[in-house]
Amino acid sequence: EVQLVESGGDLVQSGGSLRLSCAASGFTFKTSIMTWIRRAPGKGAEWVARIYADGSTDYTESVKGRFTMSRDGARNTVYLQMNSLKPEDTADYYCEFGGIWGQGTQVTVSQ
């Protein structure tokens, strides 16, 4: 059974940083494409970052240069380092694999 468990969300001031984690189990993590998705209050889901088996990454335009996604094969965990946070980054952040989402972790960025 695929399990994705996110953590690391918090309340932070504008300009601050957070690191989200997603612990994965139940599938072959090392060869899997993993995605971070967010859903802001009252808005639809938006993909934020994606990491491929070779470690290469893609980012949505609004977070390029501020967010960095990485993976640790030994821990079956992906991370999302978020720097220079803005109020518009406020959202629930979810880890996704194969159409399956975790429970999410809440990020709130205050002015």
C-alpha positions in Angstrom: 0.0 0.0 0.0 1.3 3.4 -1.0 1.7 5.8 1.9 2.9 9.4 1.8 3.3 11.3 5.0 4.1 15.0 4.9 5.4 17.2 7.7 7.1 20.5 8.2 4.3 23.0 7.6 4.1 25.9 10.0 3.3 29.6 10.3 6.1 31.8 9.1 6.6 35.4 8.3 7.0 36.7 4.8 10.6 36.2 3.7 11.1 33.3 5.9 12.0 29.6 5.1 10.5 26.2 5.7 11.5 22.7 4.7 8.7 20.2 4.0 9.3 16.5 4.1 7.4 13.6 2.6 8.1 10.1 3.8 7.1 7.5 1.3 6.5 3.7 1.5 4.8 0.9 -0.4 6.5 1.4 -3.8 9.9 1.5 -5.4 10.8 5.0 -4.4 14.2 5.3 -6.1 12.7 5.0 -9.6 9.6 7.1 -9.0 8.6 10.6 -10.0 7.5 12.5 -7.0 5.5 15.8 -7.0 4.6 18.5 -4.6 1.2 20.0 -5.1 -0.4 22.8 -3.2 -4.0 24.0 -2.7 -4.5 27.5 -1.5 -7.7 28.5 0.4 -10.5 28.8 -2.1 -8.4 27.8 -5.1 -7.7 24.7 -7.1 -4.7 22.4 -6.9 -1.4 23.6 -8.4 1.6 21.5 -9.0 4.7 23.1 -7.4 7.7 20.9 -8.0 8.6 17.6 -9.5 11.6 15.4 -9.1 12.6 12.5 -11.4 14.5 9.3 -10.7 17.8 10.9 -11.9 17.3 13.8 -9.5 16.4 16.4 -12.1 13.6 18.8 -11.1 11.0 21.0 -12.6 9.2 24.0 -10.9 6.2 26.0 -11.5 7.2 29.5 -12.6 6.1 31.3 -9.4 8.5 29.3 -7.2 11.6 29.1 -9.4 14.6 30.4 -7.6 12.9 30.2 -4.2 12.0 26.5 -3.8 14.2 23.5 -4.1 13.0 19.9 -4.3 15.3 17.0 -3.4 15.2 13.3 -2.6 17.0 11.0 -0.2 16.9 7.4 -1.4 18.2 6.0 1.8 15.3 7.5 3.7 12.6 7.2 1.0 11.9 10.9 1.6 11.5 13.9 -0.6 11.9 17.4 0.6 10.8 20.9 -0.5 13.1 23.7 0.8 11.1 26.9 0.6 12.9 30.2 0.9 11.8 33.8 0.5 8.3 32.8 1.3 5.4 35.1 0.3 1.9 35.3 1.6 0.7 33.9 -1.8 2.6 30.7 -0.9 0.0 30.0 1.9 -1.6 26.7 1.1 -1.9 23.1 2.1 1.0 21.2 0.5 0.7 17.6 -0.6 3.2 15.0 -1.8 2.0 13.0 -4.8 2.9 9.7 -6.4 0.9 7.9 -9.1 -2.2 9.9 -8.4 -2.1 9.2 -4.7 -1.7 12.2 -2.3 -0.7 12.3 1.3 -2.7 14.0 4.0 -1.0 17.3 3.5 0.8 19.8 5.7 -0.3 23.4 6.2 1.9 26.4 5.3 0.8 29.9 6.3 2.9 32.9 5.4 2.0 36.1 7.2 2.6 39.6 6.0 
